[in-house]
């Protein structure tokens, strides 16, 4: 009985894929940038824990005049408006940006990162540096 339970537990754990990671290349506005996306999808709860690390990212004011921030956005599909996820913690010395782990209320969605003048704009600017790209 104990052996059977152990075997069942190991099979259940083997079925859990855990977080997935992939790299997304920057747009024409940020051709040298690469974003490492780490997504831990819970299909049963229809949520995703997402972390984003962007390297080789030029300062926002070099992407679009007057910009001071990089903002991450999500939407479940192209028919719905973008919703702000958060502001990347950008280090101009290393030219790296990071969005700490956040939860997205979808198992599948689109991600976009833009250069913005404000940290809390109502909608994304046209200065996309990453995406849009599918997650999930």
PESUL-V363642 format. One record per backbone hydrogen bond with DSSP energy under -1.0 kcal/mol. CO is the residue of the C=O (numbers start at 0). NH is the residue of the N-H. E is the energy in kcal/mol with one decimal. If there is no record, write none. Layout:
# PESUL-V363642
{{CO | NH | E} {CO | NH | E}}
This chain:
# PESUL-V363642
{{0 | 4 | -2.3} {1 | 5 | -2.4} {2 | 6 | -2.4} {3 | 7 | -2.4} {4 | 8 | -2.5} {5 | 9 | -2.3} {6 | 10 | -2.0} {7 | 11 | -2.3} {8 | 12 | -2.3} {9 | 13 | -2.0} {10 | 14 | -1.3} {19 | 38 | -2.9} {21 | 36 | -3.1} {23 | 34 | -3.3} {29 | 32 | -1.5} {32 | 25 | -2.8} {33 | 54 | -2.6} {34 | 23 | -2.8} {35 | 52 | -1.9} {36 | 21 | -2.0} {37 | 50 | -2.0} {38 | 19 | -3.0} {39 | 48 | -2.5} {41 | 45 | -1.0} {41 | 46 | -1.8} {46 | 41 | -3.1} {47 | 103 | -3.2} {48 | 39 | -2.7} {49 | 101 | -2.7} {50 | 37 | -2.6} {51 | 98 | -2.9} {52 | 35 | -3.6} {53 | 96 | -2.6} {54 | 33 | -1.7} {58 | 61 | -1.6} {59 | 63 | -2.3} {63 | 66 | -2.3} {68 | 115 | -3.0} {69 | 87 | -2.9} {70 | 113 | -2.5} {71 | 84 | -3.3} {71 | 85 | -1.3} {72 | 111 | -1.9} {73 | 82 | -2.6} {74 | 109 | -3.2} {76 | 79 | -1.5} {82 | 73 | -2.5} {85 | 71 | -3.1} {87 | 89 | -1.0} {88 | 97 | -1.3} {90 | 94 | -2.0} {90 | 95 | -1.1} {94 | 56 | -2.8} {95 | 90 | -3.0} {96 | 53 | -3.6} {97 | 88 | -3.4} {98 | 51 | -1.8} {101 | 49 | -3.3} {103 | 47 | -2.3} {108 | 134 | -3.2} {109 | 74 | -1.4} {110 | 132 | -2.1} {111 | 72 | -3.0} {112 | 128 | -3.0} {112 | 129 | -1.6} {113 | 70 | -2.7} {115 | 67 | -2.8} {115 | 68 | -2.4} {125 | 127 | -1.7} {126 | 114 | -2.3} {128 | 26 | -1.8} {129 | 112 | -2.5} {132 | 110 | -2.8} {134 | 108 | -2.4}}
